[in-house]
Amino acid sequence: MSRIIFALLLGLTVSFSALAEQKKQLGDWDVHYIAFPSPILTPEIALQYKLQRSKYNAIVNISVLDKTTQHALKVSISGSAKDLQSRIRTLEFSEVVEGDAVYYLAQLPFHHEQRYSFTLSISSGNQTQQLKFDQVFYVD
């Protein structure tokens, strides 16, 4: 099991309702997504993946699996997060490959009780799907 997934699972025990993983079926894909405050990551994991730990910084984690085989897919992801004041932040995803796992990480600053609406475009080959979700972030 990769270190970041272990860190996420550990974090789930701390605050399951705030961090429950979500999944949407988009075309031939199962898209798993989660957004969480970065202090859940250990300093070592944050350093390894060049992520900034701050109580005002979130991590967005996306993974795409083939719906039939459940194998991880390499994709292209772009998108943004819009707050309630219609301020838009472009997300820059980095790809992480660990064994058979492939996931995409982006960072996002936030304020206490800030709600973001995410709109992501996910592409592979000739298929493009759009993932939309909302998330409220809290400062501990």
C-alpha positions as semicolon CSV with decimal commas, in nm:
position;residue;x (nm);y (nm);z (nm)
1;M;0,000;0,000;0,000
2;S;0,145;0,335;-0,093
3;R;0,242;0,580;0,177
4;I;-0,004;0,847;0,072
5;I;-0,295;0,604;0,069
6;F;-0,187;0,488;0,416
7;A;-0,180;0,851;0,531
8;L;-0,528;0,904;0,391
9;L;-0,661;0,594;0,563
10;L;-0,504;0,706;0,887
11;G;-0,666;1,045;0,841
12;L;-1,003;0,882;0,783
13;T;-0,995;0,745;1,135
14;V;-0,945;1,100;1,263
15;S;-1,236;1,256;1,078
16;F;-1,429;1,006;0,867
17;S;-1,722;1,230;0,783
18;A;-1,498;1,508;0,654
19;L;-1,276;1,279;0,448
20;A;-1,497;1,004;0,311
21;E;-1,376;0,908;-0,034
22;Q;-1,620;0,966;-0,313
23;K;-1,662;0,794;-0,648
24;K;-1,847;0,869;-0,969
25;Q;-1,890;0,651;-1,273
26;L;-1,807;0,856;-1,580
27;G;-1,834;0,663;-1,906
28;D;-1,602;0,360;-1,884
29;W;-1,429;0,493;-1,573
30;D;-1,468;0,484;-1,198
31;V;-1,333;0,819;-1,082
32;H;-1,235;0,837;-0,715
33;Y;-1,187;1,180;-0,564
34;I;-1,111;1,325;-0,226
35;A;-1,017;1,671;-0,099
36;F;-0,873;1,713;0,250
37;P;-0,670;1,956;0,463
38;S;-0,299;1,902;0,405
39;P;-0,192;1,870;0,774
40;I;-0,332;1,515;0,763
41;L;-0,021;1,423;0,563
42;T;0,293;1,349;0,758
43;P;0,583;1,589;0,698
44;E;0,772;1,307;0,523
45;I;0,488;1,236;0,279
46;A;0,441;1,606;0,208
47;L;0,813;1,643;0,137
48;Q;0,821;1,335;-0,085
49;Y;0,537;1,465;-0,303
50;K;0,635;1,834;-0,279
51;L;0,311;1,929;-0,106
52;Q;0,280;2,219;0,133
53;R;0,139;2,135;0,475
54;S;-0,067;2,421;0,615
55;K;-0,396;2,443;0,799
56;Y;-0,500;2,674;0,512
57;N;-0,405;2,435;0,231
58;A;-0,605;2,145;0,085
59;I;-0,499;1,851;-0,128
60;V;-0,720;1,724;-0,410
61;N;-0,655;1,359;-0,499
62;I;-0,805;1,202;-0,813
63;S;-0,765;0,847;-0,940
64;V;-0,927;0,694;-1,247
65;L;-0,990;0,321;-1,284
66;D;-1,119;0,121;-1,578
67;K;-1,476;0,035;-1,477
68;T;-1,445;-0,327;-1,595
69;T;-1,091;-0,426;-1,493
70;Q;-1,044;-0,179;-1,205
71;H;-0,691;-0,109;-1,333
72;A;-0,554;0,241;-1,277
73;L;-0,545;0,462;-1,585
74;K;-0,307;0,739;-1,684
75;V;-0,513;1,041;-1,783
76;S;-0,485;1,413;-1,837
77;I;-0,662;1,627;-1,578
78;S;-0,728;1,999;-1,579
79;G;-0,978;2,205;-1,394
80;S;-1,063;2,469;-1,142
81;A;-1,230;2,540;-0,810
82;K;-1,477;2,827;-0,772
83;D;-1,571;2,976;-0,435
84;L;-1,901;3,140;-0,337
85;Q;-1,771;3,482;-0,445
86;S;-1,709;3,335;-0,795
87;R;-1,332;3,355;-0,754
88;I;-1,176;3,084;-0,966
89;R;-0,855;2,901;-0,885
90;T;-0,694;2,692;-1,157
91;L;-0,574;2,356;-1,028
92;E;-0,238;2,216;-1,137
93;F;-0,226;1,839;-1,103
94;S;0,088;1,632;-1,073
95;E;0,086;1,263;-1,159
96;V;0,203;1,008;-0,903
97;V;0,274;0,648;-1,003
98;E;0,344;0,393;-0,731
99;G;0,344;0,036;-0,855
100;D;0,006;-0,024;-1,017
101;A;-0,148;0,287;-0,857
102;V;-0,179;0,615;-1,049
103;Y;-0,323;0,927;-0,893
104;Y;-0,321;1,300;-0,947
105;L;-0,262;1,560;-0,678
106;A;-0,332;1,934;-0,670
107;Q;-0,308;2,192;-0,393
108;L;-0,566;2,456;-0,307
109;P;-0,557;2,733;-0,046
110;F;-0,873;2,789;0,160
111;H;-1,023;2,981;0,452
112;H;-1,230;2,841;0,737
113;E;-1,571;2,717;0,618
114;Q;-1,487;2,799;0,257
115;R;-1,692;2,613;-0,004
116;Y;-1,548;2,531;-0,342
117;S;-1,725;2,394;-0,650
118;F;-1,482;2,183;-0,850
119;T;-1,506;2,131;-1,226
120;L;-1,247;1,894;-1,370
121;S;-1,192;1,774;-1,725
122;I;-1,047;1,423;-1,745
123;S;-0,917;1,291;-2,079
124;S;-0,765;0,969;-2,205
125;G;-0,740;0,877;-2,572
126;N;-1,057;0,996;-2,744
127;Q;-1,264;1,003;-2,425
128;T;-1,318;1,315;-2,213
129;Q;-1,537;1,328;-1,905
130;Q;-1,626;1,606;-1,664
131;L;-1,619;1,561;-1,287
132;K;-1,805;1,810;-1,069
133;F;-1,822;1,813;-0,692
134;D;-1,848;2,055;-0,399
135;Q;-1,641;2,060;-0,083
136;V;-1,640;2,274;0,230
137;F;-1,306;2,309;0,408
138;Y;-1,255;2,376;0,777
139;V;-0,951;2,501;0,964
140;D;-0,870;2,297;1,274
